[in-house]
Amino acid sequence: MSLQKSHKSYPQEFKDEAVLMVTEQGYSVSEAAKSLGIGTSLLYKWKDKYDAQHIGCDNHSILKSKIFRV
């Protein structure tokens, strides 16, 4: 009998709400993670992914506006 580690899957909406607790509502990562019953490393991972997606959007918008000004 093998022991297989199971991974809990969270809906994207849950992940987004968790990240927004940190980015917009002023919770620390540890406070938000504790209140949601998840690990801090998992929330940091979601936040890093969120930041990368949104920073990419911001950079794209900045570059696009610079191109149109030229």
TIRO-2110 file (N, C-alpha, C; in Angstrom, 1 decimal):
// TIRO-2110
0.9, -1.2, 0.0, N, 1, A
0.0, 0.0, 0.0, CA, 1, A
0.9, 1.2, 0.0, C, 1, A
0.7, 2.1, -1.0, N, 2, A
1.5, 3.3, -1.0, CA, 2, A
0.7, 4.5, -0.5, C, 2, A
1.5, 5.3, 0.1, N, 3, A
0.9, 6.6, 0.6, CA, 3, A
1.1, 7.7, -0.4, C, 3, A
0.0, 8.1, -0.9, N, 4, A
0.0, 9.2, -2.0, CA, 4, A
-0.4, 10.5, -1.4, C, 4, A
0.4, 11.5, -1.6, N, 5, A
0.1, 12.8, -1.1, CA, 5, A
-0.9, 13.4, -1.9, C, 5, A
-2.0, 13.9, -1.3, N, 6, A
-3.0, 14.5, -2.1, CA, 6, A
-2.9, 16.0, -2.1, C, 6, A
-3.2, 16.6, -3.2, N, 7, A
-3.1, 18.1, -3.3, CA, 7, A
-4.5, 18.6, -3.4, C, 7, A
-4.8, 19.6, -2.5, N, 8, A
-6.1, 20.2, -2.6, CA, 8, A
-6.2, 21.2, -3.7, C, 8, A
-7.2, 21.2, -4.5, N, 9, A
-7.4, 22.1, -5.6, CA, 9, A
-8.3, 23.2, -5.1, C, 9, A
-8.0, 24.5, -5.4, N, 10, A
-8.8, 25.6, -5.1, CA, 10, A
-9.3, 26.3, -6.3, C, 10, A
-10.6, 26.7, -6.3, N, 11, A
-11.1, 27.4, -7.5, CA, 11, A
-10.3, 28.8, -7.7, C, 11, A
-10.3, 29.2, -8.9, N, 12, A
-9.6, 30.5, -9.2, CA, 12, A
-10.2, 31.6, -8.5, C, 12, A
-11.5, 31.6, -8.3, N, 13, A
-12.1, 32.7, -7.5, CA, 13, A
-11.6, 32.8, -6.1, C, 13, A
-11.4, 31.6, -5.5, N, 14, A
-10.9, 31.6, -4.1, CA, 14, A
-9.5, 32.2, -4.1, C, 14, A
-8.7, 31.8, -5.1, N, 15, A
-7.3, 32.3, -5.1, CA, 15, A
-7.3, 33.8, -5.3, C, 15, A
-8.1, 34.3, -6.2, N, 16, A
-8.2, 35.7, -6.4, CA, 16, A
-8.6, 36.5, -5.2, C, 16, A
-9.6, 36.0, -4.5, N, 17, A
-10.1, 36.6, -3.3, CA, 17, A
-9.0, 36.6, -2.2, C, 17, A
-8.2, 35.5, -2.1, N, 18, A
-7.2, 35.5, -1.1, CA, 18, A
-6.1, 36.5, -1.4, C, 18, A
-5.7, 36.6, -2.7, N, 19, A
-4.7, 37.6, -3.1, CA, 19, A
-5.2, 39.0, -2.8, C, 19, A
-6.5, 39.3, -3.1, N, 20, A
-7.0, 40.6, -2.9, CA, 20, A
-7.1, 41.0, -1.5, C, 20, A
-7.2, 40.0, -0.6, N, 21, A
-7.1, 40.3, 0.9, CA, 21, A
-5.8, 41.0, 1.2, C, 21, A
-4.7, 40.5, 0.5, N, 22, A
-3.4, 41.0, 0.8, CA, 22, A
-3.2, 42.3, 0.0, C, 22, A
-3.5, 42.3, -1.3, N, 23, A
-3.1, 43.5, -2.1, CA, 23, A
-4.0, 44.7, -1.9, C, 23, A
-5.3, 44.5, -1.6, N, 24, A
-6.2, 45.6, -1.5, CA, 24, A
-6.9, 45.8, -0.1, C, 24, A
-6.9, 44.8, 0.7, N, 25, A
-7.6, 44.9, 2.0, CA, 25, A
-6.7, 45.1, 3.1, C, 25, A
-5.4, 45.1, 2.9, N, 26, A
-4.4, 45.4, 4.0, CA, 26, A
-4.0, 44.2, 4.9, C, 26, A
-4.5, 43.0, 4.6, N, 27, A
-4.1, 41.9, 5.4, CA, 27, A
-2.6, 41.5, 5.1, C, 27, A
-1.9, 41.0, 6.0, N, 28, A
-0.6, 40.5, 5.8, CA, 28, A
-0.8, 39.1, 5.1, C, 28, A
0.2, 38.5, 4.5, N, 29, A
0.0, 37.2, 3.9, CA, 29, A
-0.3, 36.2, 5.0, C, 29, A
0.4, 36.3, 6.1, N, 30, A
0.2, 35.3, 7.2, CA, 30, A
-1.2, 35.4, 7.8, C, 30, A
-1.7, 36.6, 7.9, N, 31, A
-3.1, 36.8, 8.5, CA, 31, A
-4.1, 36.2, 7.5, C, 31, A
-4.0, 36.6, 6.2, N, 32, A
-4.9, 36.1, 5.2, CA, 32, A
-4.9, 34.6, 5.1, C, 32, A
-3.7, 34.0, 5.1, N, 33, A
-3.5, 32.6, 5.0, CA, 33, A
-4.2, 31.9, 6.2, C, 33, A
-3.9, 32.4, 7.4, N, 34, A
-4.4, 31.8, 8.6, CA, 34, A
-6.0, 31.8, 8.6, C, 34, A
-6.5, 33.0, 8.2, N, 35, A
-8.0, 33.1, 8.2, CA, 35, A
-8.6, 32.2, 7.2, C, 35, A
-7.9, 31.9, 6.1, N, 36, A
-8.5, 31.0, 5.0, CA, 36, A
-8.1, 29.6, 5.2, C, 36, A
-7.3, 29.3, 6.2, N, 37, A
-6.9, 27.9, 6.4, CA, 37, A
-5.9, 27.3, 5.4, C, 37, A
-5.1, 28.2, 4.8, N, 38, A
-4.1, 27.7, 3.8, CA, 38, A
-2.7, 28.1, 4.3, C, 38, A
-1.7, 27.5, 3.7, N, 39, A
-0.3, 27.8, 4.1, CA, 39, A
0.1, 29.1, 3.5, C, 39, A
1.0, 29.8, 4.2, N, 40, A
1.6, 31.1, 3.7, CA, 40, A
2.3, 30.9, 2.4, C, 40, A
3.0, 29.8, 2.2, N, 41, A
3.8, 29.6, 1.0, CA, 41, A
2.9, 29.5, -0.2, C, 41, A
1.7, 28.9, 0.0, N, 42, A
0.7, 28.8, -1.1, CA, 42, A
0.2, 30.1, -1.5, C, 42, A
-0.1, 31.0, -0.5, N, 43, A
-0.6, 32.3, -0.8, CA, 43, A
0.5, 33.2, -1.4, C, 43, A
1.7, 33.0, -1.0, N, 44, A
2.8, 33.8, -1.7, CA, 44, A
2.9, 33.4, -3.1, C, 44, A
2.7, 32.1, -3.4, N, 45, A
2.8, 31.6, -4.8, CA, 45, A
1.7, 32.2, -5.6, C, 45, A
0.5, 32.2, -5.1, N, 46, A
-0.7, 32.8, -5.8, CA, 46, A
-0.4, 34.3, -6.0, C, 46, A
0.1, 35.0, -5.0, N, 47, A
0.4, 36.5, -5.1, CA, 47, A
1.5, 36.7, -6.1, C, 47, A
2.5, 35.9, -6.1, N, 48, A
3.6, 36.1, -7.1, CA, 48, A
3.0, 36.0, -8.5, C, 48, A
2.2, 35.0, -8.7, N, 49, A
1.6, 34.8, -10.1, CA, 49, A
0.7, 36.0, -10.4, C, 49, A
-0.1, 36.4, -9.5, N, 50, A
-1.0, 37.6, -9.7, CA, 50, A
-0.1, 38.8, -10.1, C, 50, A
0.9, 39.1, -9.3, N, 51, A
1.8, 40.2, -9.5, CA, 51, A
2.4, 40.1, -10.9, C, 51, A
2.9, 39.0, -11.3, N, 52, A
3.6, 38.8, -12.6, CA, 52, A
2.6, 39.1, -13.7, C, 52, A
1.3, 38.6, -13.6, N, 53, A
0.3, 38.9, -14.6, CA, 53, A
0.0, 40.3, -14.7, C, 53, A
-0.1, 41.0, -13.6, N, 54, A
-0.6, 42.4, -13.6, CA, 54, A
0.6, 43.4, -13.9, C, 54, A
1.8, 43.0, -13.5, N, 55, A
2.9, 43.8, -13.9, CA, 55, A
3.2, 43.8, -15.4, C, 55, A
3.0, 42.6, -15.9, N, 56, A
3.1, 42.4, -17.4, CA, 56, A
2.1, 43.3, -18.1, C, 56, A
0.8, 43.3, -17.6, N, 57, A
-0.2, 44.2, -18.2, CA, 57, A
0.2, 45.6, -18.1, C, 57, A
0.7, 46.1, -17.0, N, 58, A
1.1, 47.5, -16.8, CA, 58, A
2.2, 47.8, -17.7, C, 58, A
3.2, 46.9, -17.8, N, 59, A
4.3, 47.2, -18.7, CA, 59, A
3.9, 47.3, -20.2, C, 59, A
3.0, 46.4, -20.5, N, 60, A
2.5, 46.4, -21.9, CA, 60, A
1.7, 47.7, -22.2, C, 60, A
0.9, 48.2, -21.3, N, 61, A
0.2, 49.5, -21.4, CA, 61, A
1.2, 50.6, -21.5, C, 61, A
2.2, 50.6, -20.7, N, 62, A
3.2, 51.7, -20.8, CA, 62, A
3.9, 51.7, -22.1, C, 62, A
4.3, 50.5, -22.6, N, 63, A
5.0, 50.4, -23.8, CA, 63, A
4.1, 50.9, -25.0, C, 63, A
2.9, 50.5, -24.9, N, 64, A
1.9, 50.8, -26.0, CA, 64, A
1.7, 52.3, -26.0, C, 64, A
1.6, 53.0, -24.8, N, 65, A
1.4, 54.4, -24.8, CA, 65, A
2.7, 55.1, -25.3, C, 65, A
3.8, 54.6, -25.1, N, 66, A
5.1, 55.2, -25.5, CA, 66, A
5.2, 55.1, -27.1, C, 66, A
4.7, 54.0, -27.6, N, 67, A
4.8, 53.8, -29.0, CA, 67, A
3.9, 54.8, -29.7, C, 67, A
2.7, 55.0, -29.2, N, 68, A
1.7, 55.9, -29.8, CA, 68, A
2.2, 57.4, -29.7, C, 68, A
3.0, 57.7, -28.7, N, 69, A
3.5, 59.1, -28.6, CA, 69, A
4.6, 59.4, -29.6, C, 69, A
5.2, 58.4, -30.1, N, 70, A
6.3, 58.6, -31.0, CA, 70, A
5.9, 59.0, -32.4, C, 70, A
END
